[in-house]
Amino acid sequence: MLMVETLGRHVAPPPPRERYRHLRVKETRRESYRYWPKSDRLKEDLIDEGFFYLGEQDRVQCAFCGGVLHSFEENENVHIEHYRHFPRCQTFEETETAMEGALFGYMSDTQTDGPGDEGLDQGVVELMRKMDLSSVKKHPKHKYYALLKDRLKTFENSEWPADHPMDKEELAKAGLFYAGVGDLCECYCCGGQLEEFEEGDIPVEEHDKYFSDICVLAMIRKTK
């Protein structure tokens, strides 16, 4: 480790992530993008997500976890890429529940065929051990919508009915994202689809009524 000599003493520099503390202020991060080579839309998404520009090509670094990303496509979902590569960043603790963040071993890219124990809340692990998951194959079906924030974004689609009776946040909290046709919604976990919602429907109850035998989310909710 590099040692810095100050006033006759050897002082270790702060951990790398602590050096970025001043960049945890959004407007300070914005100043780093003076020579940003790509679109303003992508820039704003990166700033919102906690990244500052390193001044080289399109390399950016998270001011909270220190993770570096680059080679972005213009339509990239920055939140998903951040989570996929650096799932333990502290910013996710503020926006994702323990179940969404870890239930399916989502912390590991190699976990694709069912739930695992690593990184899980032990209470959730015990519940899952008591369940019959023999019919549960490859969950979640749509792992990139496992995060509430990204399910909510799907309802910004211009095709979503403006006068729809359901609250978008309640739909997303039930595990549903908008499929882009009519009012068709799909569960990110089991892939179950619901549509033609009516006034008075409760999204989580509608979902669990039809998919409680195949959806881990419904199984977990049933045991609470």
Helices and strands as residue ranges (DSSP letters): E 4-6, E 9-11, H 16-19, G 21-24, H 26-31, H 40-49, E 51-53, E 60-62, E 68-69, H 78-85, G 90-94, H 98-102, H 122-129, G 143-145, H 148-154, H 168-173, E 176-178, E 185-187, E 193-194, H 203-211, H 216-223
